[in-house]
Amino acid sequence: MKGGKLHYVHNYLEIQEYEVTSTKPVTSGSHTLSMHFTPTGKNLKPDYFTGDVVLAIDGQPAGELKSIKAGATYCSMTGYGLVIGRNIGTPVSHQYETPYTFTGTIRKVTLALK
């Protein structure tokens, strides 16, 4: 969340940042916020996926980003694993500094993998 909008940033190995911001604001109150990544391709050397990102607010599309690169083994290389609501290591985006802690309320996080 930044400036009342939903943001998603993917940092591809500190080579390139891919960012998408919702086209509409997130109003106060409870909402379901989501990011969906759809793989569109795979490269073997170097090893990465390409894909499209769609942001949604309460199930309604609110932003999209096409053709990002996502490192196939990035999470295992950083040693941090999945961190939600805080960042103590290298920042995902140049737009903030670490350590960073989200000050809102996160009631539930759901990861769906296929």
Secondary structure, DSSP 8 states (H G I E B T S, - for coil): -BTTB-EEEEEETTTEEEEEE-SS---SS---EEEEEEEEEEETTTTEEEEEEEEEETTEEEEEEEEEEEETTHHHHHS-----SEE-SS-SSTTS-SSEE--S----------
